[in-house]
């Protein structure tokens, strides 16, 4: 018994010696100190790792703790980026990935080429729009989902890929042997003349080459006789602050403020001013915006509006006015953290004031319908250089509100009737478009969709099990024909032809085009766009 007591005392003494320093140190620390909280965290994590009913790797526990801490900031833009997220952010901000350079969609169970990207392995090899990739490196691609297809087609630069392709009008499978390479996705998606005097440039996202791409696009259109520009920022999720500033710089005079950032960290409060003479000072500009225009896209829209350099057309923007700073923590992970807020030259905050992400999305949706709940009797007023009134409260409100095209009641009934068969509808459009291409049945990009073509689409989706009463189909024939016209134009005549047909049906583009055609100067454009200010909600 005595020997047992000695053993117990010895164990207690060892524990005391091992932990005594910590106990003494804890006593010297003030109650609730950072040191105590850190020690508490380590204790909890150790107990979970050792005793929790399910085994969890300690590395995963630390990642969970990081995610939990950032989640408690209630800021969806402050996140810890794991390898996949880190890779996606890198691709979005640099516009570069490694692969073959193919835009794809999955149609009727097969990977279908929407378009090969310019100057890529796919384009150089001769891959064409509407080609079906039926095998990759000898493996059938039937049934692959979009995510799987993208992952399989991409890979390290220099690695080989063998594509087996079925092409309309060609009996045998065509084999292409390609080598993956670095692919740059242009942020200027489209640059073209809409008529003999109005040019169009679409920008999305704002990545590290946006400013030079916009400059090159506008210069090219000026050489083609452009007299007015429609600059489309709709659906642009934003991107890099410096490139948002760079794009704005192209259109403003030296010394004009573009955006200001305000934060508490050193260096986070500063102003960004225009540094160069504008390239096209007499060019009237109409900027298209909507609820998908966010972040750096809002910097551009806000700066051009506040300095009366452009007329904004469309619907209010998203209202994402927070600056994220990025720290690379490991070669494949990093921290994206909100460190400041953005303000337009007139002093407006871009960030919508909401209590949650869901509330912000609800505000944006209401704004697209013309019910901007962020504008009320308490909304602060600001003024442009010319004295025009603009509203604060978050987001950028256009000078001319033009609602987007929406489905009619009959067309909504059609989509409800399709239900889970909507992919069948898309597949029917694609497969029929491919047949039209193979049979060379469409004479020109401005082809007319006949009643017989619409009947064929309806027949195909009914054959796949869609329950569509004649009364429902009758109300949706225009929609079906319109969607077929886009799909067939893309696969038979290319993306440019598809785009022109879509723009002809786009209410916001047509309003912008009407203004741009009439404007002889930037000031003339502002005069044409004068409308009564929106009514405040009381």
N, C-alpha and C positions, 0 to 999 in steps of 0.2 A: 504493500500500500504506500509506504513512504517513497519507494522508488517511483511509483506512478505519479505522486504529487510533484516530485522533483522534475519529472519529464514535462508535466503541464506547465510548471513555473518556467522551465527553460523555453518552451514554445512561446509562452506569453512574452518573455524577455526578448526573444528574437523578433517577434512581431512589433514590440515596442521600439526596438532599435531600428527596425526597417521603416517604420511609419512615423516615429517620433518627430523627425525633422518636419514632416508634412503637417502633423498636428500643431507643432509649435508655430509653423509658418502660418497656418490657418488662423491661429489665435491672434497673430499680429496683423492680419489683414482686416480691414473694416468689413462689417457685416454686408453681404451682398456685393462684394467687390468682383471685378472682372475675373480675377484669379480664381476666386471661389466658384464662380459660375462655370469657368472652363473646366475646373476639377470635377464639378458636379456633372457636366456633360460627359467627360471621360468615364466617370463611374457608371452613368446610365448606359452608355454605349457598351462598356465592358460586360455589364450584367445582361444586356440584351443578346450580345454575341455569345455569351457562355451558357445562358439558362433559358432563353426563349424557346418555346415548344418546337418551332421550326428553325432549322439551321440557316443562318444568313451570313454570307461572307462579310467580313468587317469592311472591306472596301466599298461594298454596296451600301452598308449602313452609313458610311460617311457621305456617299452621294445622296442618300435619302435625306440626311440631315441638312446638306447644302440646299437641296430642293425645297425642303420644308422652311428653312430660314428665308429664302427668297420669296417663297409663296406668301409668307406673312407680311411682306412689303405691300401686298395687294397691287402690284404693278406687273402686268403681263409682259412688259418689255424688259424687265430685269430677270435674266435667266442664266443658269449654268449650262453651257453648251457641251454636250457629250460629242463623241466623234462624228456621228451622223449629222447632228445639228450643226456642228462646227463646219463640216464639209458643205452643207447646204448654204450656210451664211457666206462662206468663201466664194461659192459659185455665184450667189446673188450679187455680192458686192464687186467681184472682179469680172463677172460675166464669162468666166473661163472654167471648163471642165475637160476631162479627157475621154474621148470616145470616137464615134464615127461621124457625128454631125447630121443626125436625122431627127426631124420632128415626126412623132408617130402618134397613132391612135389605134385602139383595138376595135375592129369592126367585124361583126359576124364571126367572132371567135379567132380572128387572125390579126397579127400586127400589120397595120396598113400605114404606108408612108404618106404623111401629110405634105411634107416637103423636105428635100435635102437642103441643108444650110449652105450658103455660098462659101466657096473656097475651102471645102472640107473633104476628107477622104471619100465620103459617100457621093458628093457631087462630082468629084473628079473621076470616080469610077463609072459614073453613069446611072446611078440610082435615080428613079423618077417618082414624082407624085403619083399616088394610087398603086404603086408596087406593093405586093403582099409578101412579107417576109415569112416563108413557110418553114424555114429551118435556119438555125444558127449553129455553126460548127458541128453539123450532122445531127443535131437534136431538133425534133419537131417543135414548133412554137405554138401549135394549136392549143387554144385555151389559156394562153398566158395572160395574166392581168397586166395592167399598165405599169405598175410599180416593178413587177418582175422583169418585164421587157426592158425598161429603162436601165435597171441594174445590170442585166445580162449584156446589153449592147455597149455599156460603158466599161471602162477598164483602163489600166495603166497605158500611158503612151508607149508606142512601139510594139504592143502585143497584137497578134494577128486575129482576124475574125473572118469567117467564111459565111456568106449569106446565100441562101437559096431563095430565089424570088420568082413568083408567078406574076406575069404582066399581061394585061388585057391585049388580045390580038396576037400573042405569042404562044404557040402550042407547048413548047418545052420549058422546063424550069431553067432559069438563068442563074448561073453561079458567079458571085463576086468575091474575090479575095482581097480584103482590105487590111490596112494597118491603122490601129487607133492612134490618134494624135491629140494635141491640145486644141480645143475648140473654143473660140470666143463667140459668145452670144451677143449680138449687137443690141444696144439699148434703143437705137432708132429702128423700130420694127418696119416702118413704112415711110417712104418719102417719095411723093409723086405729085404731078399736076392733076388737079380735079377738072380743070377746064383750061382755056387759053390764058387765064390771068391769075387764078387762085391755086396756090400750092398747099400741100398737106404734109405734115410731119407728125408721126406718132412716136412718143417716147415712153418706154417702160422696160425695166425699172431705171433708177438713177444709179448707174454703176461707175466704175473708175474711168470709163472712156466716154461718158455721156456728152460732156461739153465739146470735145473735138468732133464727135459724131454728129451732133446737132449743127455745128458750124459747117461741116462738110456738106450735110444734107441741104441746108438753106442756101449755101453758095451754089450748089448744083442746080437747085430750082430757080435761083435768080438768073443763071445762065440760060435757063429754058423760058425765060420771060415772065417769071412770077412777079405780080404786082401787089398781092396780099397773101398772108399766111394764116392757115388754120393749124394751130399747135395743139395736138391732142394729148392731154394728161389724164384722161379717164382711165380708171383701173390701174393707175401707176402707184404701186405701194411705197414708193420712195426709195431710199438707199443712203448714199453717202452725202454728208453735209457739204464737203468741199466741192462736190460736183453739182449739187443743187445751187451753190453759190456761183460756180463756174458757168452753168447754163444761163443763170440770170444775168451774169456779167456781159454776156453776148448782146443783150438787148437794152442795157442801161448806160447812162453817162457816168464818167469817172466821178468818184466821190459820193455817189448815191448809195445810201445804206441798203443792203439786201436783206439782212436778218440780224437779229441780236439774240445772244444766248445769255441766260441768267441762272447761276447756280451758286452753291456755297463752297465748292472745292476750288482751290487755287487754279486760275486760268480758265474757269468755266464760264465766267462772265466777260463777254467781249462783243464787239460789233464787227460785222463783215461788210465791207464797202466795195463798190465797184472800182476796179482798178484800171480798166482799159476803155478806150472809146468804143462805142457800140458799132457793130459791123454794118448794120442796115438801118440807119436812123429814120428814114422816111417810110419804112415798111409797115403798113397796118397789120396788126396781129390780133386774131381771135383765138383765145385759149379755151379749150373744152375741158370741163371738170365735172366730177360726180362724186358719189359717196365712196368710190374706190380710190380716189386721189388722196394720197396720204404722205405725211412725213416730208421728205425733200421735195416731192412734187408740190406740196402746199407752200413751201418756201418760194418756189419759182412763181406760182400763181399769185401769192400774196405780194411779192415784190413788184411784179409787173402791174398788178392792180393798184397798189398804193402810189406808184409813181405815174399812173395814168398812161402806161406804155402799151396796155392791151385791154381789150374788152373780154370779160369772162362770161361764158355761156354754158348753161347746163344746170346742175343741182349742187347744193352745198357739199363741201369736201368732208373727209372723214374726221378731221380734227385730232391728228396725232402730232402733237408739238413737243415731244420730249426728246432730248438729246441722249443717245446711248454711247457710252465709252466702252471700248473693248480691251480686255487684257487676255493675252494668251497665257494660259496656266501650264499647259503641257504641249507637246507637239501636236496633239489631236483634240485638245479641249480648251475652253476659254470661258470668261465671264463677260456678259453683256449687261451693263448696269446704267440705269438712268442717272445722269449727273447734272442735267440742266433742262430748262424750258426754252422754246423758241418764241420770238416775238417778231412780228412784221415791222416794216419801217414806220408805220403809223402808230405802233405800240400795241397792236392787237396780239393777244395770246392765241396761238394756233391750237393748243390743247383744249378739247372740250372739257367742261367742268361737269364731271359725273361721279357717282359713288361707286360704280362698278363697270366692268367691261360690257356686261349685258345691257346696262343702261345706256352706255355710249352707242352700242349697236342699234338699240331701239330709237335713239335720237336720230341717228344717221338714216335709218329706214323711214322715219317720219318725214325727215327733210327731203328725201327723194320724192315723196308724195305731195310736197308743197306745204307740209305742216311742220315747220321748223320750230320745235318746242323750245329751242335754245334762245329764240328771239321773243322777248316780252318787254314789259314796261321798264324793267330794271336793266335791260341789256345796254352795255356801254356803247356810245357812239364814237367813231373816229373819222378822220377826214384824209382824203388823198391829197397829193400835191396841188391838184386843181380845185380842191374844196369839196369834192364829191363825198357824200356820206357813206361810210362802210360800218358794218356792225362787228363788235367784239363778241366774246362769249365762247369762242372756239370754232375751229373750222374756217374755211374761206367761202363766203357766199358770193355766187356769181352776180354780175351786173344784170344779166338777163336770165331769169329762171325758165328753163325749158325742160319739161318732164320727159323722161325716157319713154320709148314705146312700151306699151303694156298689152297683155292679152285681153281680148274681149271676153265677155261672159261665156260665149259659145266656145271660144278657144280654151278657156279654163276648163270647161266641161269635157273637152276632148282630152286634155292632159290628165284629168281625174279618171276618165274612162280607161286610159292607157295604164295608169297605175304602175305596177312593177314591169309592165311591158314597154316602158319608154326606151330601154336599150334595143328592143326589137325594132322600134320605129327608126332609131338611128342606123341600125344595121340595114334595114330595108332601103333607106335613102342611099347609103354607101354602095350596096351591092347593085342597085339599079343604076346609079351614076356610073359605076364601072362598066356595066353593060352598054350604056349609052356611049361611053368612050370607045369600047371595043367595036361597036357597030357603026361608029362615026355618024351618029344620028343627029348631032347638034352642029349646025352650020357655023355659028359664030357666038362669041361671048354674050351677046344680047339676045340669045335664044328665048323663045316663049315656052313656058310650061303649059302644056295642053291639058284638057280635062282627062284625056286618056292616060297621061302620065300620072296624074293624081289618083285615078282609079287603080292603076297598077300598084302604087304604094299602099293603098288601102287593102287591096287583095292580098299583098304579101304579109302585112301585119296581122290580118285576120287569119291567114293560113298558119301563123305562128301562135294562134290561141288568143289573140286580143279580142275581147267582146266589145264591138263598136256598132251600136245601133245606127241606122241610116240617118236619123235625126241629128245625132252627135256629129257624124261625118260631114253632114251638110253645112254645119256652122264652122267647120274647121278646114274647108277646102282651100281657102286662101292661105292659111298658115302652112298647110302641107305643101302647097305649091311653092311658097316662098322658101321653105327649108330645103326643098328639092333643088330649087334654083341655085342656092348657095353651094350645096354639096356637089352638084353636077358641074358648076362653074369651076370649083376648085380642082376636081379630079380630071376634068377634060381640058380646061384652059389655064389652070394655074391659080396661085394665091391672089395675084393682082386682079384677075377677073372676078374672083369671089369677093374681094374687097370692094370693088366698084359697085357690085350689085348690093352689097350690104349698106354701103354709104348712101345709095339712092333711096333706101328705105329707112335711113337713120334720121329721125326728126331733129336731133340736136345738131348733127352735121349739116343738114339742109338749112337750118336757121343760121348757123355760122356762115354757110356759103352765101346766103342772101346778103348778109352784112358785108362780107369780104368783097363780094362783087361790086358793091356800091361805093365802098370806101376808096377815096383817092389819097388819104393821108391818115396818120394816127389820130390827129385831132378830128378829122372828118368821121372816123369810125366811132369815136366817143360821142359825138353829136348824134349819130344815127342810133346809138344804143341807149339814149336817154329814155328812161321809163320811170313811172312813179315808184317811190320806195315801197318795200313790202310793208304791209300793215302789221303793226305790233299786236301781239296777243295781250289782252288786258286781263 
